Amino acid sequence: MDEDEYLGLTGEQAERLAAERGWRTVRVLAPGALVTLEYREDRLNLQLRDGRVERCWQG
């Protein structure tokens, strides 16, 4: 997975790209949001700031 490909995309664009690439679960988060510590291999996390992806990671 190349996380950099998601950086700068709008949340909608990133979610669409993730679905096209087979991600079963996409979690959209605000900066500083509390997240669970469970690791899920099939989950892509997208952190948005002002509607654009600023961070992306698996789990």
PyMOL Python script that loads the backbone (N, CA, C, O; Angstrom):
from pymol import cmd

cmd.read_pdbstr("""\
ATOM      1  N   MET A   1       0.843  -1.181   0.000  1.00  0.00           N
ATOM      2  CA  MET A   1       0.000   0.000   0.000  1.00  0.00           C
ATOM      3  C   MET A   1       0.887   1.243   0.000  1.00  0.00           C
ATOM      4  O   MET A   1       1.880   1.306   0.725  1.00  0.00           O
ATOM      5  N   ASP A   2       0.527   2.216  -0.808  1.00  0.00           N
ATOM      6  CA  ASP A   2       1.269   3.470  -0.852  1.00  0.00           C
ATOM      7  C   ASP A   2       0.391   4.567  -0.257  1.00  0.00           C
ATOM      8  O   ASP A   2      -0.455   5.140  -0.943  1.00  0.00           O
ATOM      9  N   GLU A   3       0.602   4.851   1.019  1.00  0.00           N
ATOM     10  CA  GLU A   3      -0.215   5.842   1.720  1.00  0.00           C
ATOM     11  C   GLU A   3      -0.148   7.226   1.088  1.00  0.00           C
ATOM     12  O   GLU A   3      -1.114   7.987   1.138  1.00  0.00           O
ATOM     13  N   ASP A   4       0.991   7.545   0.495  1.00  0.00           N
ATOM     14  CA  ASP A   4       1.177   8.872  -0.091  1.00  0.00           C
ATOM     15  C   ASP A   4       0.175   9.169  -1.198  1.00  0.00           C
ATOM     16  O   ASP A   4      -0.124  10.334  -1.460  1.00  0.00           O
ATOM     17  N   GLU A   5      -0.350   8.137  -1.852  1.00  0.00           N
ATOM     18  CA  GLU A   5      -1.310   8.357  -2.929  1.00  0.00           C
ATOM     19  C   GLU A   5      -2.609   8.984  -2.428  1.00  0.00           C
ATOM     20  O   GLU A   5      -3.337   9.589  -3.214  1.00  0.00           O
ATOM     21  N   TYR A   6      -2.910   8.854  -1.155  1.00  0.00           N
ATOM     22  CA  TYR A   6      -4.141   9.386  -0.587  1.00  0.00           C
ATOM     23  C   TYR A   6      -3.981  10.820  -0.080  1.00  0.00           C
ATOM     24  O   TYR A   6      -4.963  11.553   0.043  1.00  0.00           O
ATOM     25  N   LEU A   7      -2.756  11.211   0.210  1.00  0.00           N
ATOM     26  CA  LEU A   7      -2.517  12.530   0.790  1.00  0.00           C
ATOM     27  C   LEU A   7      -2.984  13.641  -0.141  1.00  0.00           C
ATOM     28  O   LEU A   7      -2.671  13.644  -1.332  1.00  0.00           O
ATOM     29  N   GLY A   8      -3.729  14.576   0.412  1.00  0.00           N
ATOM     30  CA  GLY A   8      -4.214  15.720  -0.350  1.00  0.00           C
ATOM     31  C   GLY A   8      -5.553  15.508  -1.031  1.00  0.00           C
ATOM     32  O   GLY A   8      -6.178  16.470  -1.476  1.00  0.00           O
ATOM     33  N   LEU A   9      -6.006  14.252  -1.119  1.00  0.00           N
ATOM     34  CA  LEU A   9      -7.315  13.994  -1.722  1.00  0.00           C
ATOM     35  C   LEU A   9      -8.428  14.434  -0.772  1.00  0.00           C
ATOM     36  O   LEU A   9      -8.229  14.499   0.441  1.00  0.00           O
ATOM     37  N   THR A  10      -9.588  14.733  -1.328  1.00  0.00           N
ATOM     38  CA  THR A  10     -10.738  14.987  -0.463  1.00  0.00           C
ATOM     39  C   THR A  10     -11.130  13.656   0.180  1.00  0.00           C
ATOM     40  O   THR A  10     -10.743  12.590  -0.299  1.00  0.00           O
ATOM     41  N   GLY A  11     -11.887  13.726   1.250  1.00  0.00           N
ATOM     42  CA  GLY A  11     -12.339  12.508   1.894  1.00  0.00           C
ATOM     43  C   GLY A  11     -13.103  11.609   0.942  1.00  0.00           C
ATOM     44  O   GLY A  11     -12.916  10.392   0.941  1.00  0.00           O
ATOM     45  N   GLU A  12     -13.959  12.204   0.134  1.00  0.00           N
ATOM     46  CA  GLU A  12     -14.759  11.433  -0.825  1.00  0.00           C
ATOM     47  C   GLU A  12     -13.867  10.749  -1.861  1.00  0.00           C
ATOM     48  O   GLU A  12     -14.064   9.575  -2.172  1.00  0.00           O
ATOM     49  N   GLN A  13     -12.899  11.472  -2.389  1.00  0.00           N
ATOM     50  CA  GLN A  13     -11.987  10.896  -3.379  1.00  0.00           C
ATOM     51  C   GLN A  13     -11.191   9.747  -2.768  1.00  0.00           C
ATOM     52  O   GLN A  13     -11.017   8.704  -3.399  1.00  0.00           O
ATOM     53  N   ALA A  14     -10.711   9.935  -1.550  1.00  0.00           N
ATOM     54  CA  ALA A  14      -9.908   8.912  -0.891  1.00  0.00           C
ATOM     55  C   ALA A  14     -10.738   7.664  -0.595  1.00  0.00           C
ATOM     56  O   ALA A  14     -10.255   6.545  -0.772  1.00  0.00           O
ATOM     57  N   GLU A  15     -11.967   7.842  -0.149  1.00  0.00           N
ATOM     58  CA  GLU A  15     -12.834   6.697   0.124  1.00  0.00           C
ATOM     59  C   GLU A  15     -13.136   5.925  -1.156  1.00  0.00           C
ATOM     60  O   GLU A  15     -13.167   4.695  -1.150  1.00  0.00           O
ATOM     61  N   ARG A  16     -13.357   6.638  -2.239  1.00  0.00           N
ATOM     62  CA  ARG A  16     -13.622   5.987  -3.528  1.00  0.00           C
ATOM     63  C   ARG A  16     -12.393   5.193  -3.989  1.00  0.00           C
ATOM     64  O   ARG A  16     -12.522   4.051  -4.429  1.00  0.00           O
ATOM     65  N   LEU A  17     -11.206   5.795  -3.888  1.00  0.00           N
ATOM     66  CA  LEU A  17      -9.969   5.124  -4.271  1.00  0.00           C
ATOM     67  C   LEU A  17      -9.749   3.878  -3.409  1.00  0.00           C
ATOM     68  O   LEU A  17      -9.357   2.828  -3.918  1.00  0.00           O
ATOM     69  N   ALA A  18     -10.000   3.997  -2.120  1.00  0.00           N
ATOM     70  CA  ALA A  18      -9.832   2.862  -1.211  1.00  0.00           C
ATOM     71  C   ALA A  18     -10.770   1.720  -1.601  1.00  0.00           C
ATOM     72  O   ALA A  18     -10.362   0.558  -1.603  1.00  0.00           O
ATOM     73  N   ALA A  19     -12.009   2.039  -1.926  1.00  0.00           N
ATOM     74  CA  ALA A  19     -12.975   1.008  -2.334  1.00  0.00           C
ATOM     75  C   ALA A  19     -12.520   0.335  -3.628  1.00  0.00           C
ATOM     76  O   ALA A  19     -12.634  -0.883  -3.767  1.00  0.00           O
ATOM     77  N   GLU A  20     -12.011   1.116  -4.566  1.00  0.00           N
ATOM     78  CA  GLU A  20     -11.523   0.561  -5.832  1.00  0.00           C
ATOM     79  C   GLU A  20     -10.347  -0.384  -5.599  1.00  0.00           C
ATOM     80  O   GLU A  20     -10.146  -1.338  -6.352  1.00  0.00           O
ATOM     81  N   ARG A  21      -9.582  -0.113  -4.563  1.00  0.00           N
ATOM     82  CA  ARG A  21      -8.402  -0.934  -4.262  1.00  0.00           C
ATOM     83  C   ARG A  21      -8.710  -2.079  -3.315  1.00  0.00           C
ATOM     84  O   ARG A  21      -7.806  -2.801  -2.894  1.00  0.00           O
ATOM     85  N   GLY A  22      -9.992  -2.253  -2.974  1.00  0.00           N
ATOM     86  CA  GLY A  22     -10.391  -3.421  -2.203  1.00  0.00           C
ATOM     87  C   GLY A  22     -10.410  -3.287  -0.701  1.00  0.00           C
ATOM     88  O   GLY A  22     -10.559  -4.287   0.001  1.00  0.00           O
ATOM     89  N   TRP A  23     -10.262  -2.076  -0.185  1.00  0.00           N
ATOM     90  CA  TRP A  23     -10.339  -1.905   1.264  1.00  0.00           C
ATOM     91  C   TRP A  23     -11.758  -2.161   1.731  1.00  0.00           C
ATOM     92  O   TRP A  23     -12.704  -1.546   1.241  1.00  0.00           O
ATOM     93  N   ARG A  24     -11.900  -3.074   2.684  1.00  0.00           N
ATOM     94  CA  ARG A  24     -13.231  -3.452   3.177  1.00  0.00           C
ATOM     95  C   ARG A  24     -13.780  -2.429   4.156  1.00  0.00           C
ATOM     96  O   ARG A  24     -14.987  -2.192   4.197  1.00  0.00           O
ATOM     97  N   THR A  25     -12.904  -1.824   4.942  1.00  0.00           N
ATOM     98  CA  THR A  25     -13.323  -0.840   5.933  1.00  0.00           C
ATOM     99  C   THR A  25     -12.447   0.395   5.807  1.00  0.00           C
ATOM    100  O   THR A  25     -11.220   0.298   5.783  1.00  0.00           O
ATOM    101  N   VAL A  26     -13.083   1.552   5.726  1.00  0.00           N
ATOM    102  CA  VAL A  26     -12.368   2.823   5.688  1.00  0.00           C
ATOM    103  C   VAL A  26     -12.885   3.666   6.850  1.00  0.00           C
ATOM    104  O   VAL A  26     -14.087   3.903   6.969  1.00  0.00           O
ATOM    105  N   ARG A  27     -11.974   4.113   7.698  1.00  0.00           N
ATOM    106  CA  ARG A  27     -12.357   4.929   8.858  1.00  0.00           C
ATOM    107  C   ARG A  27     -11.827   6.335   8.641  1.00  0.00           C
ATOM    108  O   ARG A  27     -10.626   6.537   8.458  1.00  0.00           O
ATOM    109  N   VAL A  28     -12.730   7.304   8.664  1.00  0.00           N
ATOM    110  CA  VAL A  28     -12.378   8.711   8.476  1.00  0.00           C
ATOM    111  C   VAL A  28     -12.332   9.367   9.848  1.00  0.00           C
ATOM    112  O   VAL A  28     -13.282   9.276  10.625  1.00  0.00           O
ATOM    113  N   LEU A  29     -11.218  10.027  10.136  1.00  0.00           N
ATOM    114  CA  LEU A  29     -10.989  10.608  11.454  1.00  0.00           C
ATOM    115  C   LEU A  29     -10.616  12.080  11.355  1.00  0.00           C
ATOM    116  O   LEU A  29      -9.974  12.518  10.401  1.00  0.00           O
ATOM    117  N   ALA A  30     -11.033  12.823  12.359  1.00  0.00           N
ATOM    118  CA  ALA A  30     -10.604  14.217  12.493  1.00  0.00           C
ATOM    119  C   ALA A  30      -9.267  14.225  13.235  1.00  0.00           C
ATOM    120  O   ALA A  30      -8.973  13.281  13.969  1.00  0.00           O
ATOM    121  N   PRO A  31      -8.459  15.260  13.063  1.00  0.00           N
ATOM    122  CA  PRO A  31      -7.195  15.342  13.799  1.00  0.00           C
ATOM    123  C   PRO A  31      -7.468  15.274  15.307  1.00  0.00           C
ATOM    124  O   PRO A  31      -8.370  15.937  15.819  1.00  0.00           O
ATOM    125  N   GLY A  32      -6.682  14.471  15.994  1.00  0.00           N
ATOM    126  CA  GLY A  32      -6.820  14.365  17.441  1.00  0.00           C
ATOM    127  C   GLY A  32      -7.960  13.478  17.916  1.00  0.00           C
ATOM    128  O   GLY A  32      -8.204  13.371  19.118  1.00  0.00           O
ATOM    129  N   ALA A  33      -8.658  12.842  16.985  1.00  0.00           N
ATOM    130  CA  ALA A  33      -9.777  11.973  17.357  1.00  0.00           C
ATOM    131  C   ALA A  33      -9.264  10.774  18.149  1.00  0.00           C
ATOM    132  O   ALA A  33      -8.172  10.269  17.889  1.00  0.00           O
ATOM    133  N   LEU A  34     -10.055  10.326  19.111  1.00  0.00           N
ATOM    134  CA  LEU A  34      -9.715   9.127  19.856  1.00  0.00           C
ATOM    135  C   LEU A  34     -10.011   7.913  18.985  1.00  0.00           C
ATOM    136  O   LEU A  34     -11.062   7.839  18.348  1.00  0.00           O
ATOM    137  N   VAL A  35      -9.089   6.971  18.960  1.00  0.00           N
ATOM    138  CA  VAL A  35      -9.259   5.776  18.147  1.00  0.00           C
ATOM    139  C   VAL A  35      -9.033   4.542  19.013  1.00  0.00           C
ATOM    140  O   VAL A  35      -8.324   4.597  20.017  1.00  0.00           O
ATOM    141  N   THR A  36      -9.639   3.439  18.617  1.00  0.00           N
ATOM    142  CA  THR A  36      -9.418   2.191  19.325  1.00  0.00           C
ATOM    143  C   THR A  36      -8.023   1.676  18.997  1.00  0.00           C
ATOM    144  O   THR A  36      -7.452   2.018  17.961  1.00  0.00           O
ATOM    145  N   LEU A  37      -7.488   0.860  19.876  1.00  0.00           N
ATOM    146  CA  LEU A  37      -6.140   0.341  19.679  1.00  0.00           C
ATOM    147  C   LEU A  37      -6.133  -1.013  18.976  1.00  0.00           C
ATOM    148  O   LEU A  37      -5.069  -1.582  18.729  1.00  0.00           O
ATOM    149  N   GLU A  38      -7.311  -1.527  18.656  1.00  0.00           N
ATOM    150  CA  GLU A  38      -7.366  -2.807  17.959  1.00  0.00           C
ATOM    151  C   GLU A  38      -6.816  -2.640  16.541  1.00  0.00           C
ATOM    152  O   GLU A  38      -7.120  -1.668  15.850  1.00  0.00           O
ATOM    153  N   TYR A  39      -6.012  -3.597  16.135  1.00  0.00           N
ATOM    154  CA  TYR A  39      -5.453  -3.557  14.790  1.00  0.00           C
ATOM    155  C   TYR A  39      -6.308  -4.420  13.883  1.00  0.00           C
ATOM    156  O   TYR A  39      -6.560  -5.589  14.177  1.00  0.00           O
ATOM    157  N   ARG A  40      -6.748  -3.846  12.792  1.00  0.00           N
ATOM    158  CA  ARG A  40      -7.524  -4.590  11.797  1.00  0.00           C
ATOM    159  C   ARG A  40      -6.821  -4.456  10.460  1.00  0.00           C
ATOM    160  O   ARG A  40      -6.725  -3.367   9.895  1.00  0.00           O
ATOM    161  N   GLU A  41      -6.336  -5.569   9.973  1.00  0.00           N
ATOM    162  CA  GLU A  41      -5.572  -5.589   8.730  1.00  0.00           C
ATOM    163  C   GLU A  41      -6.378  -5.083   7.531  1.00  0.00           C
ATOM    164  O   GLU A  41      -5.808  -4.560   6.574  1.00  0.00           O
ATOM    165  N   ASP A  42      -7.693  -5.239   7.586  1.00  0.00           N
ATOM    166  CA  ASP A  42      -8.551  -4.856   6.455  1.00  0.00           C
ATOM    167  C   ASP A  42      -9.069  -3.424   6.552  1.00  0.00           C
ATOM    168  O   ASP A  42      -9.953  -3.036   5.788  1.00  0.00           O
ATOM    169  N   ARG A  43      -8.528  -2.631   7.485  1.00  0.00           N
ATOM    170  CA  ARG A  43      -9.026  -1.263   7.677  1.00  0.00           C
ATOM    171  C   ARG A  43      -7.986  -0.230   7.240  1.00  0.00           C
ATOM    172  O   ARG A  43      -6.800  -0.341   7.548  1.00  0.00           O
ATOM    173  N   LEU A  44      -8.469   0.774   6.515  1.00  0.00           N
ATOM    174  CA  LEU A  44      -7.659   1.920   6.118  1.00  0.00           C
ATOM    175  C   LEU A  44      -8.157   3.120   6.910  1.00  0.00           C
ATOM    176  O   LEU A  44      -9.352   3.416   6.911  1.00  0.00           O
ATOM    177  N   ASN A  45      -7.256   3.797   7.573  1.00  0.00           N
ATOM    178  CA  ASN A  45      -7.592   4.987   8.352  1.00  0.00           C
ATOM    179  C   ASN A  45      -7.188   6.233   7.584  1.00  0.00           C
ATOM    180  O   ASN A  45      -6.069   6.330   7.080  1.00  0.00           O
ATOM    181  N   LEU A  46      -8.095   7.170   7.501  1.00  0.00           N
ATOM    182  CA  LEU A  46      -7.831   8.437   6.823  1.00  0.00           C
ATOM    183  C   LEU A  46      -8.057   9.571   7.812  1.00  0.00           C
ATOM    184  O   LEU A  46      -9.157   9.730   8.342  1.00  0.00           O
ATOM    185  N   GLN A  47      -7.041  10.337   8.054  1.00  0.00           N
ATOM    186  CA  GLN A  47      -7.185  11.509   8.920  1.00  0.00           C
ATOM    187  C   GLN A  47      -7.334  12.739   8.037  1.00  0.00           C
ATOM    188  O   GLN A  47      -6.476  13.024   7.201  1.00  0.00           O
ATOM    189  N   LEU A  48      -8.426  13.460   8.231  1.00  0.00           N
ATOM    190  CA  LEU A  48      -8.717  14.630   7.399  1.00  0.00           C
ATOM    191  C   LEU A  48      -8.509  15.923   8.172  1.00  0.00           C
ATOM    192  O   LEU A  48      -8.771  15.998   9.373  1.00  0.00           O
ATOM    193  N   ARG A  49      -8.046  16.912   7.480  1.00  0.00           N
ATOM    194  CA  ARG A  49      -7.987  18.284   8.002  1.00  0.00           C
ATOM    195  C   ARG A  49      -8.520  19.175   6.899  1.00  0.00           C
ATOM    196  O   ARG A  49      -8.017  19.153   5.776  1.00  0.00           O
ATOM    197  N   ASP A  50      -9.533  19.954   7.217  1.00  0.00           N
ATOM    198  CA  ASP A  50     -10.176  20.834   6.239  1.00  0.00           C
ATOM    199  C   ASP A  50     -10.644  20.054   5.011  1.00  0.00           C
ATOM    200  O   ASP A  50     -10.571  20.542   3.883  1.00  0.00           O
ATOM    201  N   GLY A  51     -11.131  18.819   5.257  1.00  0.00           N
ATOM    202  CA  GLY A  51     -11.720  18.029   4.186  1.00  0.00           C
ATOM    203  C   GLY A  51     -10.746  17.278   3.305  1.00  0.00           C
ATOM    204  O   GLY A  51     -11.159  16.630   2.343  1.00  0.00           O
ATOM    205  N   ARG A  52      -9.446  17.352   3.615  1.00  0.00           N
ATOM    206  CA  ARG A  52      -8.433  16.681   2.801  1.00  0.00           C
ATOM    207  C   ARG A  52      -7.599  15.739   3.662  1.00  0.00           C
ATOM    208  O   ARG A  52      -7.372  15.992   4.846  1.00  0.00           O
ATOM    209  N   VAL A  53      -7.153  14.658   3.051  1.00  0.00           N
ATOM    210  CA  VAL A  53      -6.371  13.653   3.775  1.00  0.00           C
ATOM    211  C   VAL A  53      -4.995  14.220   4.095  1.00  0.00           C
ATOM    212  O   VAL A  53      -4.263  14.661   3.209  1.00  0.00           O
ATOM    213  N   GLU A  54      -4.658  14.196   5.399  1.00  0.00           N
ATOM    214  CA  GLU A  54      -3.327  14.645   5.802  1.00  0.00           C
ATOM    215  C   GLU A  54      -2.488  13.486   6.349  1.00  0.00           C
ATOM    216  O   GLU A  54      -1.272  13.604   6.506  1.00  0.00           O
ATOM    217  N   ARG A  55      -3.161  12.362   6.637  1.00  0.00           N
ATOM    218  CA  ARG A  55      -2.459  11.172   7.119  1.00  0.00           C
ATOM    219  C   ARG A  55      -3.271   9.945   6.746  1.00  0.00           C
ATOM    220  O   ARG A  55      -4.500   9.990   6.721  1.00  0.00           O
ATOM    221  N   CYS A  56      -2.586   8.855   6.458  1.00  0.00           N
ATOM    222  CA  CYS A  56      -3.241   7.628   6.051  1.00  0.00           C
ATOM    223  C   CYS A  56      -2.430   6.452   6.581  1.00  0.00           C
ATOM    224  O   CYS A  56      -1.205   6.442   6.462  1.00  0.00           O
ATOM    225  N   TRP A  57      -3.109   5.447   7.174  1.00  0.00           N
ATOM    226  CA  TRP A  57      -2.415   4.270   7.662  1.00  0.00           C
ATOM    227  C   TRP A  57      -3.339   3.075   7.743  1.00  0.00           C
ATOM    228  O   TRP A  57      -4.556   3.205   7.865  1.00  0.00           O
ATOM    229  N   GLN A  58      -2.733   1.922   7.673  1.00  0.00           N
ATOM    230  CA  GLN A  58      -3.474   0.671   7.747  1.00  0.00           C
ATOM    231  C   GLN A  58      -3.651   0.265   9.199  1.00  0.00           C
ATOM    232  O   GLN A  58      -2.778   0.503  10.033  1.00  0.00           O
ATOM    233  N   GLY A  59      -4.782  -0.344   9.493  1.00  0.00           N
ATOM    234  CA  GLY A  59      -4.990  -0.879  10.839  1.00  0.00           C
ATOM    235  C   GLY A  59      -6.183  -0.341  11.463  1.00  0.00           C
ATOM    236  O   GLY A  59      -6.498  -0.694  12.600  1.00  0.00           O
TER     237      GLY A  59
END
""", "prot")
cmd.dss("prot")
cmd.show_as("cartoon", "prot")
cmd.util.cbc("prot")
cmd.orient("prot")
